[in-house]
Amino acid sequence: MSEADVHSIESLGDLHRAVDHLSEKLMLQGYQLRSVVNNAEQHFTQHCPSYWRGQLRQAEQRLSEALDSLSRKQSTSRSGESVPATEEKKQVARWKARVRLCHERIERAKTIAVEMEQNCDKMKGPIADLLELAEVTLPRASTRLSNLIERLQAYQENRPMGG
């Protein structure tokens, strides 16, 4: 023990408490990171595509209704007379544009979902490593440090070492 550079056992106790605190904080941060990554992945792989599929169904329904309205308006005209049906034509054009937009967004959502899934998968490994550090490695180090502190205290008090 003459080569030991331990000036104070209390400082080792401080280190022990700091290791425990670090373990708790890293564990909390790891769980939060994992939750954020899982939520992002779910949002981009499930919610966004589902949202745009629902918007497409709604736009197709409204387009169908607009086409029916235009057809009814045009069929009420007398033979030889043309009915402007300007508003109905505008509605048909709007809903056709919306249907196109929804198709574009569905395709874009598929591309983004693949990219996000790949990026989230890249994050999951380091997060698992962080959690292993917090749940296994640091608690193991803390236990070893605690045992060393006990042995140093026993040595300091000239007690026989037990274990």
DAZI-V914814 format. One line per field, one symbol per residue. phi: phi as a letter, one per 40 degrees, with the letter a starting at -180 (. if undefined). Layout:
# DAZI-V914814
phi: ???
This chain:
# DAZI-V914814
phi: .cccbbcacccccccdcccccddccccccccccccccccccccccbccdcdcccccdccccccccccccccccccccccgcbbdfcccccccccccccccdcccccccccccccccccccccccccccccccdccbcccccccccccccccccccccfcccbh
